[in-house]
């Protein structure tokens, strides 16, 4: 199972998660988020990372041009589109991207079934709320293109590791405080997700 650690705001958290086996790191470019990072700071962190780590830039309510410019500047591999974007925005994006479905009901998880996508629990804020999604919604469906997010932590990751998800995405569940990771939780989460514990 692939693991993304989101809400990275500093180099210490980034390199530690990378060394513990994280497949991807997420950087939040939504100014209202307590996990917001400036493009310049993200660029400096990314430039110092080892190879083979996927860098993901998270956006809320920005234009395709703004998203492309930031991703190009920081050298992100993917843009994570964490809002209900239009078809026009997706058509205009030059950056590879991952759509986020903020699922308010079971029907929502059927959106974009042929794409790898992130499915998060719906909240009025954008990400990092710690709200869980009902795992019963995913019974008897192909989860190989779904990255599960929302309310995951060290104590409940065991419930999802054998369900066939492409990956998991965690932010608040491995934090010491908003914007700062708890390194022990990061290590334990990655190890459990990858069945090393």
Buried (B, 14 or more C-beta within 10 A) or exposed (E): BBBBBBBBBBBEBBBBBBEBBBBBBBBBBBEEBBBBBBBEBBBEBBEEBEEEBBBBBBBBEBEBEEBBBBBEEBEBBBBBBBBEBEEEBEEEBEBEBBBBBBBEEBEBBEEBEEEBBBBBBBBEEBBBBBBBBEEEBBEEEEBEBBBBBBBBBBEEBEEBBEEEBBBBBBBBBBBEEEBBBBBEBBBBBBBBBBEEE
